[in-house]
Amino acid sequence: MRDLFRLEAIGRLRTPFPDKFGIPRQAGLVDLPGVIEMAPPYDELDFFEGLEEVSHLWVTFLFHRNLEQRWKGRVRPPRLGGNRRLGVFATRSPYRPNHLGLSAVRLRAIESRKGRSVKLRISGVDMLDGSPVVDIKPYLPYADAVAGARGGFADSAPEPRLQVGFTAELESRLRALPEGEELAGAVRALIGLDPRPAYAAGSGQGRIHGMALYRWDFRWRVEDGGKRAVVFGMESRDAAVPRSRGVAKRPQ
């Protein structure tokens, strides 16, 4: 007999990632900001008393775009090149039985209006914009940072795989934006980690990829034998024609 439980969202995540492609595969790999917007009746400032003394949080959230997809008992972790299968419970795969994610993020600030409408400003996010939050707990260094712990196939943080550069035209456009320097740094960090599926690493020379960040769509391609990425396009999502993310069609 299966036990069924009901979970209720206590808030929503606001992050720079409107699409799944390009999101770091773990929290903290890229120091990008996000916000947890608490929902009534969980948005009272009293419920967060003492949290200002904490530097990091555990955030439990829902992989809400996977709810209609079946979970997978065996998966191909990107860190293993997509060539080896492991059990889902030995990985951080988002295709899980209950679609729950868990990330440790840095707490930057707690904001509220007259003791309500609490917002938690965080950084190091690896979640999709709009993800429902189902729980928040303080990160406790004495208990959560276990000395001598082993991480199996992911025992250390991944190294950047791609050198990232911009075309002269795009660099000029970025310099004209107030947030251009910060935006360029985020694009370099995210693409440098190579968000392509593991099977595409080292291949796909010249193939055009699209990645959404904040209100912008960026286009880039891999060159130099799969070692270098060139970012050559940027357009506002407000004016963009909706299309699937990840790989864009070659121009005709």
N, C-alpha and C positions, 0 to 999 in steps of 0.2 A: 504494500500500500504506500503510495507516495504522499508525503506531507506537503501541503501547499501553504504558502505564507503570502502575506500582502505587504508590499513595501510602498512607502509614500515619499515622494520627492520633498526634501526640505529646502531646496534651493536650486538654482541654475548656474552653470558655469558660463562665463563670458571670456572667450579666448581669441587669439589672433587667427584661429584655424576654422574657416567656414567649410572646408572639405577635409576628408581623411588623408589624402595624399600629401605628404610633406610633414605631417606631425612627427616629432621625435618619438622614437620607439620606447623611450623611458623618460620619466620626469627628471628634470635637472640637467639634461644634456645641453640644452640651450636656455639661457636665462631670459625667457620671454614672460611678460606680465599677463595676469588674468585676474578675474574678479569672480567671487562667489556671491551671487545675489540671493539672500535668504528670502524664503516665501513665508507669508503668514500661515500659521501663528508662530512660526519658528524664528521670526525676525526681531525679537525683543532683545535689546542690548543686555539686559540682565542675564540672559542665557549664556553670555560670552564673558561674564565677569572672570577675571584671572587669565584669560587667554592672551592678553597683551604681554604677559611674561614669557610666552612661548615663541620660539623662533621658527618652528616648522610644524606642519600639520599632516596628518593622514587624511586623505579625502577619498571616500568611497562613492563611486558614481556609476552610472549606467551607460553601457555601450548602446545607446538608444537607436542608432542606425543599423544595428545588427539584430534587432528583435525579431524580424521576419525571416532571418536566416538560421539554418540549423547549426547547432554547435557541432564541433568536430572532436572526436576522441583522440585522434592522432593528427598532429600538425607539423609543418615544416618551418622551424624557426629561421628567420632571416640571418641570424648570427652564424648559422651553420651552412650558409650558402643556399638554403632552400633545397638541399639535396638529401637531407636526413630527416626522418620522421621521429618525433618524440610524443609521449603521452601529453595530452593537453594540460594535465595538472603538474607537469614538469616544466611548463613554459608560462609566459605572460600573454599568450594568445588572446585576442579580444573575442574569439569565437568559443565562448564558454557556456556551460549549461544555464547559468542564471544571469549572464551578460553583465557581470559586475567587474568594475575596474577599481584599482587601488593605487594611489600615487602619493608620494611624499613631496610636499611643496613648501616653499618658504613663505611665511606670513610677513607681509610688509606693513599692513595697517588695518585697523578696524574702524569703519565709518558707520554713522547712523544719523537719522534725523529725529530729534526729540525722543531718543530712546527706542525708536522703531526703524524699520527699513534698513536693517543691518547689511553692510557689504564688507566682505573680507578681501582685501587686496593681496594677491599672492604672486609668486613668480616661479619659473621653472616648470611651466605647465606642459602637459602632453595629452591634453584632452580636446575633443571637438567642441566648438562653440555650441552652446545650447544644451550640453550634456546635463541630465538631471543628477543632482547630488542627493545621496540617501543617508550619508553620515559624515561627521567630522570629528576627529579625535586629535589630541596633541601628540606630537612625536616625542617620545621619551628616550633620550640618548642612552641612559643606563640599561634600558631594557631592549630598545630597538636596534641599537648599534652593537651587534654581537661580535666580540673579539674572536678571530679565528674562523668565522663563518665561511662556508664555501658556496659559490654561486654556480657550480656545475659548468655548463658550456658558456655561461655569461659571467665569468669570474671577475672581469674587469670591464671598464667602460670602453665602448668602441672608439677607435681612432677615426678621424676624418678620412674619407677615401678619395675625395675629389678636391682638386684645387679649383677655386671658383673665381671667375673674373667677369667683368661687365664690358659690353661694347662701349666705345667712346660716347655714342649718342645717348645710351641709357645712363651712363655716369653723369652726363650733363643734366638729364632730366631729374635724377635723384638729388643732385646738388641744389636744384631749384626748389625742392620741397623742404619745409621746415623740419620734417621728421626724416629727411632723406638719409642722413648718416646712420641713424639708428636702424632704419629700414634696410639699408644696404648690409649692415652688419648681421642682421637677422637672416637675410637671404643667404649670405655667405655661410653662416653656421649651419643652416638647415640643409642646404643643397650639398655642403661639404660632407655631411653624414650619409649622403646618397640615399634619398628616400625611395629609389626605384625598387621593385621586387628583387629579391636576392638572385633570381635566375637571370636578371638583366645586367648584373654587375659585370663589368669587363666586356660588355657587348653593346649593341645598339648605337654604334657610331653614327652621329648625325641625326638620330631620331629626336624629334622635338617633344619636350615634356612641358606640361603646364602645372603650376602650383599656386594656390591661393593663399594670401597672407594679408590679414586685415581687410581693407577694401580694394586690394590690388590682385590682379592676376599676372603672374610672371611666366615668361616662356624661356626655356633654356635647352641646350643640347650638349651632349658629351663629345669631346674631341680628344686628339692626342692619344689615341689608343686606349681610350676609356679612363684616362687619368685626370682630365681637365673638363670642367663644365663652364660654358660661356652663356651668360644670361643676356639676352638680346631684346626682350620685349616686356612691356609693362603697360597694362591698361586698367582703368577703373572697372570694378565689378558692377558699378551702377549702370554702366553703358554696355557691358559685355553681353554677348549672346550666350545663354546657358549652354553648357556642353559638359561632357564627362571629363573628369580630371585624370591626371596621370600621364597619359600619352596623347598628344594632339596629332591631328593629321598633318602630313607633310603638305606644304603649300604646293599648289598645282602650277 
